[in-house]
């Protein structure tokens, strides 16, 4: 297990690197997925905070499966596990889009025509567990949250980040953004 006392960026990179050879039923790894999602965010000019959120948005799934001692309560959603774990080092600009990205999927399925047809088979299966589409009042409450728009952007990048073998920058490319987004650095200049 990675040492939680070490540099948090090194720890997070180590956790992500550990996913390189773990392919899901659709043929891509959590590492590939995170890198593709972050590359999509960077391509679209997102802030360093939001690029980091895109890179690490599914870390709760990794922690729940491989590092239960970092995950906390295992029966919570991966978005809550990830946001809580990341809150050790990052502020809400990173943690809130992570915490809200499942709610964003549920909102988009309810509110955006054709979005549900874009979901991968894994996303369709997880939607059933995560609570199905939001009701109009639930969507209204979601949209009123401070980081809802960031979560919606992350969710679009997320769904477009599921191509086995896609070419992306490596984790080291995102190191400076990870470092700049740490809580002690409240105004990252990298990619902002």
Phi, psi and omega in degrees: 000140175298150181277118183295339181278346181287175177310126184299327179293316177298319179299311182295320177297319179298316179298315180294317179301328180295349181264358188304322185257006182263090182274143176271185184293345178264001172092010177234156181266166175297327176296310179303317181298313179297317179296318178296318180297315179295320178296322177297317179296316180296317178304323183272008174078025179294160175292163176302320178303313184286329175295318177296317177301319179295317180298319189254011189300332181255017182298334177299325176294320179293313182297317180300319184278317192250338184224064185302334179292338175265344187276337184077221183292118189286343185268006174279166177293152182298332179293321179288318178300313181298312181298318180295315180297316181291336180294348173299330189234338186239154176274187185295339178297334176261312190287325183291316175300324176296312182297330186260358188292333175286317176299324178297319177298314181297322177293313183297321177298322181284324194251338186250113181305129177085352182297318181301328178287342178278345184293140175289162177304322178296319179293324177296314180297317182290330179301322179297323179283325186281349174122010177062181184299151177288150171284165177305318180290324176294320177297318179299316179295318178300311184295341179279350181287147185304323186250023181298317182294323176295319179295323177295317177298314179302318182296321177294316178297322180300310183293333179268017185238047186225044181252113179303132175074012179298146178277126179219165168297159178273178181300323180300329177302326184266359183303312182298324178291319176301311181297318181292336183269353178304149186308326181291343178252091187282347181226081182293139178261343182286119175071004182280000000 
